[in-house]
Amino acid sequence: MSKHQGTFVEINLNSLQHNFNYIKSIISEKTKVLAVVKAYAYGAEPSKIASFLEKLNVDYFAVAYTSEAVKLRQVGIKKPILIFHPQPENLNAIIKHNLIPTLYCFKILEIFKEILSTKKNKNYPVHLKINTGLNRIGFNSKEISELIDSINKDNFIKIDGVYSHLSSSEDKLESDFTQKQISLFTKSVTKIMGEISYKPIVHLCNTSGIINFPEAHFDMVRCGIGLYGFSNKLTKNESLIPVVSLKSSISQIHFINKGDSIGYNRGHIAETNKKIGTIPLGHADGISRLYGNNNGFVFIKNKKAPIIGNVCMDMLMVDISKINCEEGDEVIIFNEKHSAEQLAESVGTISYELLTALSRRIERKFII
Ligand SMILES: *Cc1c(COP(=O)(O)O)cnc(C)c1O
């Protein structure tokens, strides 16, 4: 028996390659691809994913936080790594590991310049983040003159890239808003270019932006969820193949009588005699309690088995009354056929959340 009680995350690198090639096929040959490998590569384990993509000659990587980038350097990733949201206390590590910080406010700009000056570092590459409407992080367009003046005043910083992030690229009903973001971004870029004597990499689109707004690809696209095989709900794309599967097996089967209860707090009371299966997977593995009580489901022998009762920390129970199955049989929580997106939707969330919640204690197996 496996030490992980039969539950594992399977990552198909062929599908990753397929998705990478698909994304390349819908952008211009001149447009670079940045692969987003934040949040444990969307649950898929970042070092293998990044090494594989580096071999496919991806142009750039990005992560959210410095510690994620340091780990990639430690496993030998050589390509540029952009950090979306660095904090001031990580700027020394960023320089040490040759990482590219996003500068998004005057505070971090000034602190970074001070560090570069004490290290006598010149022309350090950064990307500038412009806030065009997401209102999360970034300089507002009105701050650009002051920003470029400050960068031009000395030569500590080189603007390697300028970017912004779309708030609703998956939502066709919000396309007017997206167009406004694109035009504000274009104006901001033009303003920056007018005040420096070299050309930074300009980038705006995430996965659904790549698919829905081909006119806004600029010099590079930032692809996250698309590489892992999903587009957003409203831009479902049959050409992408889900890379990550979650599989397990039935640990034990119980035959219970009408009126018996299942799980903590007697979450489910059997309305008829039932056959139930226990699966070694729980909320500590990333399957939230929200999936319990008939909301979520798994697949056994290609048949849908609803999760009954409350999801426990390490286990959950499913109703297999109508399925001809035995202890040890394979359980598919999601795979390329039974999509993670569908399961996520059953509790009102999105594939991103389900994938990134998968706990590190679940073994990752790679297939190619
Ligand atoms: C996470 C993230 C992305 C990737 O988005 P996907 O929808 O997964 O492609 C791109 N850009 C920024 C700034 C992000 O935070």
The ligand as an SDF file (V2000), in Angstrom:
LIG
                    3D

 15 15  0  0  0  0  0  0  0  0999 V2000
   -1.9940   34.9940  -11.7200 C   0  0  0  0  0  0  0  0  0  0  0  0
   -1.6800   36.0660  -12.6800 C   0  0  0  0  0  0  0  0  0  0  0  0
   -1.6270   35.7910  -14.0700 C   0  0  0  0  0  0  0  0  0  0  0  0
   -2.0570   34.4660  -14.6730 C   0  0  0  0  0  0  0  0  0  0  0  0
   -3.4460   34.4600  -14.8680 O   0  0  0  0  0  0  0  0  0  0  0  0
   -4.1890   33.2170  -15.5570 P   0  0  0  0  0  0  0  0  0  0  0  0
   -5.6100   33.6460  -15.6180 O   0  0  0  0  0  0  0  0  0  0  0  0
   -3.9740   32.0530  -14.6630 O   0  0  0  0  0  0  0  0  0  0  0  0
   -3.5800   33.0050  -16.9020 O   0  0  0  0  0  0  0  0  0  0  0  0
   -1.2030   36.8080  -14.9180 C   0  0  0  0  0  0  0  0  0  0  0  0
   -0.8520   38.0220  -14.4270 N   0  0  0  0  0  0  0  0  0  0  0  0
   -0.9160   38.3290  -13.1190 C   0  0  0  0  0  0  0  0  0  0  0  0
   -0.5260   39.6860  -12.6670 C   0  0  0  0  0  0  0  0  0  0  0  0
   -1.3410   37.3670  -12.1960 C   0  0  0  0  0  0  0  0  0  0  0  0
   -1.4070   37.6760  -10.8940 O   0  0  0  0  0  0  0  0  0  0  0  0
  1  2  1  0
  2  3  1  0
  2 14  2  0
  3  4  1  0
  3 10  2  0
  4  5  1  0
  5  6  1  0
  6  7  2  0
  6  8  1  0
  6  9  1  0
 10 11  1  0
 11 12  2  0
 12 13  1  0
 12 14  1  0
 14 15  1  0
M  END
$$$$
